[in-house]
Amino acid sequence: MSSLVIYNAKIYVEKGHFEEALLAAEGVIRSVGSNEEILSQAPADARRYDAAGRTVVPGFNDSHQHMQSVGEILSNIQLLGADSIGEVKRRVREFIEKNHPAPGTVLHGMGWNQDYFKDEHRLLLKEDLDEMAPDYPLILERACGHILTANSPALALAGITGSTVPAEGGAIDLDEQGEPTGVIRENACSQVLRIIPPATEETLDAQLRLAMAHAAECGVTSVQSMDMRPGKWRETWAAYQRVQAKDPTVRVYQQVNFMEPVEFRQFLSEGFHTGMGDPFLKIGPLKMFADGSLGARTALMRSPYHDDPSTQGMATLTQETLDEMVEIATEHDCSCVVHAIGDGAIHMVLSSYEKILKDGKNPLRHGIVHCQITDRPMLERFRANDILALVQPIFLHYDMTVVEDRVGKELASTSYAFETLRRLGVHESFGTDSPVEDMNAINNLYCAVTRKNLSGEPAEGFHPEECMDIYDAVDAYTYESAYVSFEEGVKGRLKPGYYADMVVLSQDIFTIPADEIIQTKVEATIVDGRFVYER
Ligand SMILES: [Zn+2]
């Protein structure tokens, strides 16, 4: 029972190898071959899907993002793509008019980026938000998630004044009078975000379902999602268990965030460990943050910023704590992935790993998320110890406009070195860091292959020597992402024994000119042999 046949297709098996048809039963691929072979094997009651010659690839596996935040954004004020402060104001007002929140309700928005503002290129300030929503505490997080702006009622509710001491590794910006400007950075953000009342089980589940529906639309069949955070990891795990218990549409590998040993040890002592769970919901690695973001100049650099020599960014962990956490994780057979964007932060994380890895082997598959600002010797250090790189090609869309300003031309030329990493043999997987960027897998592939922004610029691509071949890009997004979660034997290929997780595309991304990849549509998404999205 429950068999699926896909025929008249161009099924991507591996580089240079395509087949016409595929048979899946009970959620697992049983055979691939010619139309004739497969149709003759198919049980009478199998669903038959005529792909009309279209291309079928393994479902995309987003190796790092944040499902719950995606769901929260889809249900809160959405500021992604706002191209002016005026537009931010309009969206906040529209949200209030549409939802009529009770006065005093904390309003929360995410996704703004001042570099996209056409009216004024500056961070949002308290006064802007006071004007938008005088009757509500309002918090608007920047797209990077490392900076937020709060209005006066929100600051008052959080008890933030000019004399509040920011959390270590964070900052509360003050004006000339010593009053908060409303801008809060890095670790201090939690001092404001705590005024948001905890989501009820119902809202949490609804948020996850919204995000999962969006993943299906994007052709994403697996996500490696960081939602379990200090203080609320039990609730988040329970929400995922509830949601996945009923018709799950995306497989989830949970990256669990802790920044200090006490709570992490508690988590481990309750029996949680990497790989625990079932094919739709697993505990993944320990996730930590070593620095901030490039846009906000909080990414930790080895040298001062080219466009602001007063700063080198900030470390959000000390080397000692990072070493200790990696050590505890390793002792407990728990994988680690660490957010590191600047070369200073990447150096810190590589150093922690180098202290515990032996003979160039990395059996727990420890990795670094983002890996943006790098020089050649640093890339070589990934290879030497087989350290995984979890990268986001879509970041090029925005970052190529600031990276030379931030780090200078020379260091920029060896950064976002996706093709070099691959050639070195580094296990390199793709993600979107959604909601930082949309979960759109096609745009992500397009950026990896063309090194252009979504408007097609620059014409020759940003450091085109780092353009990836479309086959390698698809493999990074499927097979290599599966490698991160130890699932490369069941995910990321369309071969017998693998999960029937796949995507039907509107055009043949393997043969069309690279510039046309961006116009590709996801026609259908199949998870566990079931259609979870059809255009
Ligand atoms: Zn992230």
Boltz pocket constraint, residues with backbone or C-beta under 6 A from the ligand:
constraints:
  - pocket:
      binder: B
      contacts: [[A, 64], [A, 65], [A, 66], [A, 226], [A, 433]]
      max_distance: 6.0
